[in-house]
Amino acid sequence: MNSAYARDDGTVRVAVERPVGPGFDHAECFLPAVNWFNVEGFSTDDLDFLTEFVRSNASFIFELAERQKAGPAVSALAPDVLLLNGK
C-alpha cells in the first residue's frame, strides 16, 4: 500500500503502487467498499490479493488515515506510508 487518505464522508482512499521497470503498476480503492479503479498493471489475481490485504488491515488503514488527517504532530507518531511488496 502506498497511501491512505481519510475523507470527510468517512471513507478512506487507498492507493497501491508496485515498481515495474522504469514505472509503477497502480490501483486505487475506497474503504470500506473495496472497488478498484485507476488500475494499471495489476492482474485479477493481484487485485484479489490486494482486496484481502486491504480488508484484513482495514482498521489499521483507517487509523493511519485519521492520524494523517489530524496533522503532522499526530501522524509523526505512526508511519505515513505502509509499504507492501506484494506476493
Secondary structure, 3 states (H helix, E strand, C coil): CCEEEECCCCCEEEEEEEEECCEEEEEEEEECCCCCEEEECCCHHHHHHHHHHHHHCHHHHHHHHHHHHHCHHHHCCCCCCCCCCCC
